[in-house]
Amino acid sequence: MLDVASSPPLIRLLSGFAVLATLVLPIAVTALPASQTLAVIVSPGQDAAEIVARSGGTILRQGGWSNVLVVRAESSDLVARLYASGAWLVIDARFATACAPSSQS
């Protein structure tokens, strides 16, 4: 077994990257926005509606939290503009079921 603690810095860096890629890559690939309906997550305290408006998206509904909006992408570069405007994460809304508002009975 490889003793990472005594390995050269490059080996430690590559090992860390491999672990990160193994954990994050499957999630990132499945959550890549492939449709026109996106879930936009912003930092708590930021104005999600303002970020979407600056980016040119159309708000469809509020998510389960105040920092989540479900939007429609009218253009293919909306994801890049959302990130440039301050969005934390933009994912395909199909994968954002936890972001849906709870039903009221």
URZI-V49408 format. One record per run of one state. SS is the DSSP state (helix for helix, strand for strand, loop for the rest). FROM is the first residue (numbers start at 0). TO is the last residue. If there is no record, write none. Layout:
ss & from & to
SS & FROM & TO
SS & FROM & TO
This chain:
ss & from & to
loop & 0 & 2
helix & 3 & 5
loop & 6 & 7
helix & 8 & 30
loop & 31 & 35
strand & 36 & 40
loop & 41 & 46
helix & 47 & 54
loop & 55 & 56
strand & 57 & 61
loop & 62 & 66
strand & 67 & 71
loop & 72 & 76
helix & 77 & 84
loop & 85 & 87
strand & 88 & 91
helix & 92 & 94
loop & 95 & 95
helix & 96 & 98
loop & 99 & 104
